[in-house]
Amino acid sequence: MLADTTTLANFTAAHLNFPLVVIDRSLPISDVDVVVLDNVDSAYRLTTHLVEHGSQWIAALCGEMRTPGPERRAGNEKEKALRAHGLAPLAEQVKYVQPLSPS
């Protein structure tokens, strides 16, 4: 990930000889196309799909508990989908884990 603003300023479509699309990350520069995943809606839809196809015990691994935003809300959406289908979500079915550090 590019953290230094000098490097980030040089990382734009204007400085490249090809189109650039960043997937599942947002960058604070305007001339780069970005495709961001909707983890919250995806968690609900995936859980619903699994329940409708017979699964009853569905676990989720989510970003760290202290992580704000969509990573954390995805676990809540899984629970919401289970309740919508008459299943009781269990605390042990959602685990919050730290991301692996790059080696």
C-alpha positions as CSV (number, residue, x, y, z in Angstrom):
1,M,0.0,0.0,0.0
2,L,1.3,3.4,-0.8
3,A,1.4,5.6,2.3
4,D,3.8,8.4,1.4
5,T,2.0,11.3,-0.4
6,T,4.9,11.9,-2.8
7,T,4.7,8.4,-4.1
8,L,0.9,8.5,-4.1
9,A,1.0,11.7,-6.1
10,N,3.1,10.0,-8.8
11,F,0.7,7.0,-8.8
12,T,-1.9,8.4,-11.1
13,A,-3.3,7.7,-14.5
14,A,-1.6,10.8,-15.8
15,H,1.8,9.3,-15.0
16,L,1.1,5.9,-16.5
17,N,0.9,4.7,-20.1
18,F,-2.0,2.4,-19.4
19,P,-5.4,2.6,-17.7
20,L,-5.5,1.9,-14.0
21,V,-8.3,0.4,-11.9
22,V,-7.8,-0.2,-8.1
23,I,-9.8,-3.0,-6.6
24,D,-11.2,-3.0,-3.1
25,R,-9.1,0.0,-2.0
26,S,-9.7,3.7,-2.2
27,L,-7.0,6.2,-3.0
28,P,-7.3,10.0,-2.3
29,I,-6.5,10.8,-6.0
30,S,-9.2,11.7,-8.5
31,D,-7.9,10.3,-11.8
32,V,-7.9,6.6,-10.9
33,D,-10.9,4.3,-11.3
34,V,-11.8,2.3,-8.2
35,V,-14.0,-0.7,-7.7
36,V,-15.0,-1.1,-4.0
37,L,-16.7,-4.2,-2.7
38,D,-19.8,-3.9,-0.5
39,N,-18.8,-6.3,2.2
40,V,-21.9,-5.5,4.3
41,D,-24.5,-6.4,1.6
42,S,-22.3,-9.3,0.4
43,A,-22.3,-10.8,3.9
44,Y,-26.1,-10.6,4.1
45,R,-26.6,-12.0,0.6
46,L,-24.1,-14.8,1.1
47,T,-25.6,-15.9,4.4
48,T,-29.1,-15.8,2.9
49,H,-27.9,-18.0,-0.1
50,L,-26.3,-20.5,2.2
51,V,-29.4,-20.8,4.5
52,E,-31.7,-21.1,1.5
53,H,-29.6,-24.0,0.3
54,G,-29.8,-25.9,3.6
55,S,-26.8,-24.6,5.7
56,Q,-27.6,-23.9,9.3
57,W,-24.2,-23.5,11.0
58,I,-22.4,-20.6,9.2
59,A,-19.3,-19.1,10.6
60,A,-17.6,-15.9,9.6
61,L,-14.0,-14.6,10.0
62,C,-14.0,-10.8,10.1
63,G,-11.4,-8.0,10.5
64,E,-10.2,-7.1,14.0
65,M,-12.9,-6.3,16.5
66,R,-11.5,-2.7,16.8
67,T,-11.7,-2.3,13.0
68,P,-14.4,0.2,12.2
69,G,-16.6,0.1,9.1
70,P,-17.7,-2.6,6.7
71,E,-15.3,-5.3,7.9
72,R,-16.9,-5.3,11.3
73,R,-20.5,-4.7,10.1
74,A,-20.3,-7.8,7.8
75,G,-20.5,-10.0,10.9
76,N,-23.6,-8.1,12.0
77,E,-25.2,-8.6,8.6
78,K,-24.6,-12.4,8.8
79,E,-26.4,-12.4,12.1
80,K,-29.3,-10.3,10.7
81,A,-29.7,-12.8,7.8
82,L,-29.7,-15.7,10.2
83,R,-32.4,-14.1,12.3
84,A,-34.5,-13.3,9.1
85,H,-34.5,-17.0,8.4
86,G,-35.5,-18.0,12.0
87,L,-32.0,-19.2,13.0
88,A,-30.3,-18.0,16.1
89,P,-26.8,-16.5,15.6
90,L,-24.2,-17.9,18.1
91,A,-21.3,-15.8,19.3
92,E,-18.8,-18.6,18.4
93,Q,-19.9,-18.4,14.8
94,V,-18.2,-15.0,14.3
95,K,-14.5,-14.6,15.0
96,Y,-12.6,-11.3,14.6
97,V,-9.0,-11.8,13.6
98,Q,-6.0,-9.7,13.0
99,P,-4.7,-9.6,9.4
100,L,-1.5,-11.4,8.6
101,S,1.6,-9.1,8.5
102,P,3.5,-9.1,5.2
103,S,6.7,-11.2,5.5
